Amino acid sequence: MQRTNFGEMACSIARTLDVIGEPWSPLVLRDVYVGFTRFEQIQADLGISRKVLTERLNHLVDNGILERRPYDARPRFEYVLTEKGAELFDLLMVMVGWGDKWLAGKAGPPVLYRHHACGEISHVDLRCAHCGEPMHAGDIDLLPGPGAAT
């Protein structure tokens, strides 16, 4: 079955989904972020097939999200986040906040996040880059940008 190419759409959400919209990709990114950098580690943690993991890793490398680095004399590699991939992880932190709020259940969130700057347990809070006020769906208007479809 042919997959729709969302990368050609004049929509930043669609273009981002083209890179990480497949369900395994965010989980692979999470694993690399927390330190599972080798194929076998990621596969064991996720329980993903070798074929699917190979496809996901290749896709993330091809899109500049991960970098493949040799770690052995044999052609064996580990995966590290690129600058682009580390910034994409910020998107996953927003997903964490939503999941913690709406899906964590009575037990609470499975992971807590300590902010390096202040040492406190916290969560991502979307704010306007200009004024610092909260920036959520009800706080914005959508306007056509320079890359909008005509």
N, C-alpha and C positions, 0 to 999 in steps of 0.2 A: 504494500500500500504506500503510495506517494505521500510524504509529509508536506503540509503547507509551509511555504517559506515566509515566515513572519518578518524576516529581516529586510524585506523589500517594502514593507508597509511604512507609510509616513506617520508612525506612531512609536514613541519611545517605549511604551509598555510592550507592544508587539515585538519590537527589536530586541528588547531584553529577554522576552520569552523565547525568542529564537535561540538565544545562547543558553539559558538555564530553565526553560519551561518544561523540560522532560523531568519527571519526578525524581530520578536518581541524582541528577546534577547538583541540586542544592545540598543533598546529603553527602555527596563526594566532597563538595567544597567545605562543608562542616567538618568532615573527618580530617581533611588536609589542614584546616585551621587549628584543630585541637592537637595535631601532631602525628596523625596516621599518614605518613608520607609515602609509604611503599605499597605497591600493588597488593601484596598478600595481606597487609594490615587492613587496608580499606575493604578488601573482599571479605575477610573474616568478620570485620565489624558490621558490615551491611548485609552479609549473606547474599550478595549479588553474584550472578553468574560471571564467569571470566569474560565471556563474549560481550555482555552488556557493559561491564566495567571498562573493558578495553575501548569500546565505542565511546563511552562517556568521557574517559580520560583523553582520548584523541580529539574529541570535539572541543573540550575545554582548553587543550593545548593549542589547537588550530585557531581558537578564538582569542588567544592571548590571556586567558584567565589563569591557567596553570603553566608552569615551566617544568620541563622534563630535564632532570640532572642525573648523570651517571653516578653510581655509588659503588660499583664493583668492577673488577677487571672484565668480568663477563658483561655482556650488554644488559645490565640491570639498571633500573632507573628509580628515582624517587621524584615526587611531585611537590612543588612549592607554589604558593600563591604569588602571582605577579602583582605589581602595583594595581593594575586593573582588577585583578581578582580580589585583592584585599579590600578595595573600595566596594566591590560587589558584595562582599561579606556584610557591609553595612545594611544592605537591603535585607539580608537574612536576619539581622538583628531586629529590624522592624517586624518581620514575620514572627520572631520569637515573642516580641511584646504582645502581638495579637493572639498568638497561641496560648501564652501564659494567662492572658485575661479571659479568653473565651473557652479554652479547651483543657486547662490544667486539672480541673476537678478538685475534689476536696483535699487531695494530698498536696496540692500546690505545684508550682513549677518544678520541672526536673533538674534545672540548672539555675544557679544564681550568678550574677555578673557583678564583679567588683571593679569600679572605675579606678584606673591608675592615678588620675589627678587628685582625687579626694579620698580614696580608700574606702568609699562607701559602696554598699550593695545598691545597684540602681538599675534603670532600664532606659531604652532609647526614648527620647521625647522629640518629636518633630517640631522644629521651630523655624521661623522665617530667618533667612540669612541676613536680611537687612535690619529688621527691628527687634528680633529676638522673641517675638510673640509666638504663641502656638500656631501651627500651620496644619490644619486638618481639613477634611473634605468640605465642611461647612464654612471654612474661613477663606476660601479662594474663589476666584472666577477664572474660567478658562478662556484664553485669548489665542488667536492664531499666531504661531511663531514663524520665524523666517524659513523654516523647513516644512511648513504645512503644505499638504496636498492642495493643488488648485482646483 
